[in-house]
Amino acid sequence: MEFGLGLLTAQRADATKKTHEQVFRETVDIAQVAEDSGFDAVWTSEHHFFDDGYLPSVFPLCGALATATETIDIGTAVALGPLYDPIRFAEDAATVDLLSGGRLRVGIANGYVREEFEVFDVPLSERAPRVEELLEICRGAWTPGAFSHEGELFQYDDVDVEPKPAQDGGPPVLLGGMSKPAVRRAARMADGHIGFVYYPDDWAERLTYEHFERNVSLAEATRNDDDPFSVVLMQFAHVAETDEQAWNELAPRLVAARRAYARQTESGDVSDWDIDTMSDDRLDALREGALVGSPETVIERLRELDRMVPGELHVIPRMVFPELSADRLTENVQRFGDSVVAELS
């Protein structure tokens, strides 16, 4: 089992009075803390036009993390594939891989926020084919010599992209998406799947362990080679001395994070995300979908996941919240590293 700290999104909470420059410096600092605390990777993530400055440019930050660390892997969880020019994406990823000495992992997904696609003038209907062609083009660009590509959306003839990445054939690529077709695509085309999260999606259909196991087993069964299928799981996380203390500390941060996401949907309705008025059932559902509790509780939950997942499990504890001070975040990451990562790595 591997662990990657996430998500590094350089968001700024108004209450902290931090500047964006401070937030970026602290983001680099916490990656160094994660490296010293035994984490295997740190993961950035991408969105556009969020009012808290949610990271819009993953590769520049990944480059900064690469030069500030020595051993920890650096990943995108995720880059919004349809919004990129494929050749530029391949070049940027290769550059970061070289800066890091071959420590980049690339997570790509379709995206879902309508405004992002409208501003970038990308049809929502082209999301899946754009991601598939992006991956095909990157693989061509990252191999020695020139390549050609004749797709429905992109065509290249005898293009030689230089420099090549540090890793032979390029960094590992993981594809996201929660549907069965998306998991099948990851199994068919990529080195793994990224992005399962245990919280209620629309409060009508819960993502359960059974749902997760069924989809990942399907992906495992559809692979055409002997490579192990990597499963990257994201869950909000926090450990404290007792289960109740951990949940009481995490709950307001988790609800605030979900409120921020809800604000970016088409309706922008955040009325359901007020911790003071949420029902006990909804809060219990959030708690069930988080890695929260004493170290013993979290370790047992992770062992359960590891037994269930048929591939190689990489867990991203989502512990980075914009309202936390740098000192408090550092303390939380170090505690998780000392009490959980050290036990299970």
N, C-alpha and C positions, 0 to 999 in steps of 0.2 A: 504494500500500500504506500502511495506517495501522497504528499500534502503540498498544496500551493496556496499561498496567501492571496486573497482577493477581496473585493475587486478594487484595483487601483485606478480610480476614475477622477481624482483631483477635483472633487466637488467641494463647493464652499458653502457652509451654512452661515446665513446672515448673522445669527446670534454670536458667532465666534469673532466677528470683526476681522477675520483674516483677509489678506489680499490674495489674489490668485498666485502671485509670486511666492508667497509663504506656503501656500498649499502645495505647489509643485515641489518646493524644496523638501517639505515634510514627506511627500510621497516618495521621493528618492531615499530619504532617511529611513522610512519604514521598510523599504526593500532590503536595506542593509541589516536592519534588525531581524527580518525574516531569515536572511541568510545565516546570521549568527545563531538563530534559534532552531536551526535544523530543518527548515522548510526546503522542499525540493524545487519550488518554483514560485514566482510571483506573476500575477495575471492582471493585465490591463483590460479595459472594456471601452466601447465606443457608443456614443450617441451624439446627436446634434441638436442645438437650439434649446437645450434644457436651461432653465433660468438659474440653476446653481452652478453652471459651468461644467457640467458633465463632460468628460474628456472627449473631444471630437477628433483627436489625431493620435492614434495608438502608436504608430511607428516612431515619431519623434520622442515620445516618452520612453518607449522600449529602448531606444538608443541611449538615452540618458541613464536608464537603469543598467544597461549593459556595461557602461564605462564606470559605474559606481559600485559594481559588484564583481565577484571573481568566480564563483562556483555555481550559484543558483541559476536555474533556468528562467527564462523570461517568455511569457506567453500573452496572446490576445484572446480574451474570453468575453466577447468576441469582436472581430473586425466585421463590419457590415459589407460583405462581399459585393453586392450588387451596385454599391455606390462608387466603386473604384474602377479606374482604367486598369485592365489586367497587367499590362506590361509595367506600369508604374508600381503596381502592387508587388510584382515579382522583384523589381529593382529595390524597393524599400525594404522588403523582407530580407533579401540577400545582404543588403548593407548592414542591417541590424545583426544578422547572423554572423557576419564577419567581425563587427565591433565586439560581439560577445564571445567570440571564439567558438561558435557552434552551439550556443545555448538557447536558440530561439525555438519556440513551439507556436504554430500558427493555428488559431481557432477562427473559423469563418461561419457566419450564419446569414440567413436571408434578410433579417430585419423585419420590422412590422409597423413602425411609426409613419403614418401617411405623410406628414409634413416633410420628413426627411427625403422621401422619394420625390415629392413635388418640387422641392427646392433644387434638388440635384437633377431634376428632369429625367427620372428613371421610372418607367411604368412598373407599378406593383406586379403586374402580370408576368413580368420578365424576371422576377426574383430568382426562382429556382434555376432556369437555364443560365442566367448570368453567373451564379455560383458555380455551376458545373463547368462552364467554359473557363471561368477564372482559374479553377483548380487545374484543368487540363493545360492551360497556357502557362501557369506557373511551373508545372512539372517539365514542360518543354523548355522554358527559359532557364531553369536551374540545371539542366543537363549539359554536358560538354558540347560545344559547337552550336551551329545554328539550328533553328527549328521552323516549321511552318504549321499553321493552324487554319482550318477551313470550317468555321462554325456558322450557325445561323445568325449570331450577333457580332462575332469578331472574326476577322480574317488577317493572317499575317503570312508573309512569304519570305522564307530564308532570313529570319531575324536572329542575330547573335547577341544575346543580352549578356553584358559583362558589367561588373565581375560576378562570378558564380558564388553561391553561398559557401560557407566553411564546411557545412555538412554535405557529404556526397549525395547528390540528388535533391538537395534542399532540406529545409527543416521539416519535421513531421507536421502533417496537416490534419486537423480534427474538424469535423463538420457538425453543426448544431441543427436544432429543429426537434420538436416534440412529437410530430406525427410519425406513423409507421413508414410512409414513403421517405421521410427525412432520415430515419434511422437506417432504412435499407440503403439509401444513397451513401450514408457515411460508411456502411459496411462494404459497399461496392467500390467506392472511390478513394476513401481516406484511410488514415492510420488509426482513426478512432472517432468516437462521438463525444461531444461536449455539450453540457448544458442542462441535464436533468436537475430539476429543482423541486423539492417537496414542499409546496404550499398550494392551497386551493387555487385553481386557475380561474374559474368563474363562479365558484361557490356552489355549483350545481354538480360538477363532476370532479371528484378528487383524484389527484395523482397518487396512487397507492404503490406500495412495494410490488404488488402483483402486476400492476400496469408497467412499472419499470422493468421488472424481471422479464415480462413477456416481450417487450420491445427490444431489450438488449439481447435476449436469447435469439430473437428473430435476426438481429444484426449479425450475431455470431454465426448463425447457421448459413447466412448468405455470403460469407466471405469465400473468395475463390483461391486463397493461398493459406499458408500455414502460419502467417504472422498472427500474434495475439491481438485481439481487439481491445483497444484502450478505451476505457470509460471514464470521462471526467465529470464528476458530480459536484454541483454547487449547492451549498446550504448555508443559510444564515447560522452563525455559530457564536457561542460564548461559554466559557467555563468559569465557575466560581466555587467557593467552598461547599455550597449546598445547591441542590436543584432549584429551590425556590429563590435563592439569592441570584443565581444565574439568570433565571427567567425574568425576575423583576428588573434586572439591569438591562437585559436585551430587549424586552417587549417594546418600550417606547422608541428605541432606535429602529427596530424592525418595522413597526407600524409607520414611522416617518419615512422610511425607505419605500415602502409600498405606496404611501400617499404621494411621494414624488413621482413614481412611475404612473400612478393613476392620473396625475395632473397633465401628463403628456398624451393621454389617449384622446380620441376624437371628441368625446364628451367633456373631458376635463373635470369630471365629477369626482370630488374627493370626499364627499359627505360620508361615505362608508368607511373612511379611514381616519376616524377620530377615536383615539384610545379610551377617552372618557365615556364614550357612548356605545362602543362596540360590545356585542353580546359575549357572554362567557364562552358560548359555543365557537364563535369565530376566533376568539383569542386562543382557545384550546386547540383549534385546528392549526393556527400559526405555530403554536408551541410544538405540536406534533411534527410539524414540518421543519424543525430547526434542530441543529446539533447543540443543544443547550442543557446545562446541568453541571453536576460535579464532574471531575475528571473521570471517575469510575462509570458514571452514567453515559458520558459521551463515548468513552472507549468501548463499552459494550455495544452501543448502537453502531459504531463503526465496524466492529467485528461482525455484527449481523449483516451489514452491507457487504463486507468483503466476502462473506460466505455465499451471498446471493448472486453477486455479479460474476458472470462467466468469463470476463476478460480481466485486464489489468486495471485496478481501481486507482484513480487519482482524485483525491478529495480537495475541493476548494472551500475552506471555511470562510464565509463572507463575514469578515470582522471589521472592515474599514468603513466607518461612518463619518460623514462630514462634521457632525456636531461634537465629535470627540476631540479632546486636546491631544497634542502630540505625545505628552507624557502618559496619558491614560491609554491611548492606542498602543504605545510601546509596551506598557505593562500587560495589556491583554494578550498581545502577540507572544510575548515572552512566556506568559503563564501557559498558553496553549501549547507552545513549543516544548516547554519543560515537562508538562504533565500529560500531554496526549501524543504529540509527534514523537517524542523520545521513546514512548512506550510501544508505539505501533510501527515505526519505520524500520 
